[in-house]
Amino acid sequence: MEMELTALHWIYVVFIALIIGFMVKRRDTTLICIIGIFLLALVATGSLASSISGIFNSFIFAITELMSTILIISIIVAMSTVLTKSGINDVMIAPFAKFIKNPTLAFWVIGIVMMVISWFFWPSPAVALLGAVLLPVALRAGLPALGVAMAMNLFGHGIALSGDFIIQAAPKLTGDAASIPVGDVIAASIPLVITMGVVTTLSAFILLKRDMKLGRIKADNEGFVQDQTVSENLLTLAQKKFFAVFIPIAFLLDVVALSILKLQGGDATALVGGTAVFILLILSLVAHKQQGLEKSTDYLIQGFQFGFKVFGPVIPIAAFFYLGDSGFNQIIGDYLPKTSLGIVNDLGAALAASVPLTKEIAAVTLTGIGAITGLDGSGFSGISLAGSVAKLFGTAIGGGTATLTALGQITAIWVGGGTLIPWALIPAAAICNVSPFELARRNLLPVTIGLAVTTIVAMFLI
């Protein structure tokens, strides 16, 4: 059955193009997103009052969806502030500084460690675990904060999440939709994940080194840890050494608990965040003694100020893109066609229905569908559609269903799971105190190159 596209779908497409264009030109997209939300609501409801209310309601929806991420970033920043002010941070990073001595080592070590941890616990809690400790080490080694964010982002939200070999949430969704076993999806995804990962990270690193050499990106040791108040003599050396050991052990126990209790996603992030709160309180009381109660509140305020400052510009664009998925019905109402699966999924299905079927075109189409459905910023909402289309194409061309399924999964997660959509990559950007929009721009070319090469490889594997 051919997917019915309405004026709402075409308005959404136009504003996607405008937003991407403005981002490429390094212009702010807030006004464009708000106009897009208003027009979608106006065309859907025909009511001026409802359209104006829709803008506010879309902001509320976006903040609600992003709140757990805002909280974990704010708490980690608050904890990092007291670590830096008390001098514990200097003691903690000393062992790492011995072997991460240059930008190249910093990029690859941070990336690989991020990838391994993300395989087991997903990227958001991994960013929180790594950022506070390894960011200052990398900065001192000469890797810019933007480079640190790229490494954590590409290896975590890109390689680890797109394959999802351990937790297997992604291949389960795509495999079920394609009516093939999870094992088949994983086996088919391995060469594609390796291709995408190697090509993208190498391209990103080469471009980063080039721009550092040309002075476009400077290793000026900027980062929120360095920007905060310098270390004070609040603790003795023995106390600093104790906490430098105690804090990693506390987070290591989190890792053990995550494994034993099989926590992932939001539950994993909550455990890491709660641990950071306790560490913040303990350090505030020990370091500031009688002033500890008041200082703990001060640190939390600083953390929340940082969190909302970083997320503020992202709320409008997130609000617009959430309208492409389930957010439309919750924000505006039930105005899409009865057969609609959400605007972005409808667009993906329409694309699939409008192309001829050869293995080359099938591969390109699955990449396109993955990219389109990833625009909502979750990476996961559209992978079931990718699996369904892969089954259809695989049947039509006589094979390659698993490869096509894996390709759609990888594309959707790389685009929407946290390497190109600004609010999806906020955890890494916020921890490193860089603009999520700048990080998205830096990732755009390497990820595009990676997707192109991976699509070509998939054509030979089908």
Secondary structure, 3 states (H helix, E strand, C coil): CCCCCCHHHHHHHHHHHHHHHHHHCCCCCHHHHHHHHHHHHHHHHCCHHHHHHHHHHHHHHHHHHHHHHHHHHHHHHHHHHHHHHHCHHHHHHHHHHCCCCCHHHHHHHHHHHHHHHHHHHCHHHHHHHHHHHHHHHHHHCCCCHHHHHHHHHHHHHHHHHHHCCCCCHHHHHHHHHHCCCHHHHHHHHHHHHHHHHHHHHHHHHHHHHHHHHCCCCCCCCCCHHHHCCCCCCCCCHHHHHHHHHHHHHHHHHHHHHHHHHCCCHHHHHHHHHHHHHHHHHHHHHHHHHHHHHHHHHHHHHHHHHHHHHHHCCHHHHHHHHHCCCCHHHHHCCCCCCCCCCCHHHHHHHHHHHCCCCCHHHHHHHHHHHHHHHHHHCCCCCCHHHHHHHHHHHHHHHCCCHHHHHHHHHHHHHHHHHHHCCHHHHHHHHHHCCCCHHHHHHHHHHHHHHHHHHHHHHHHHHC
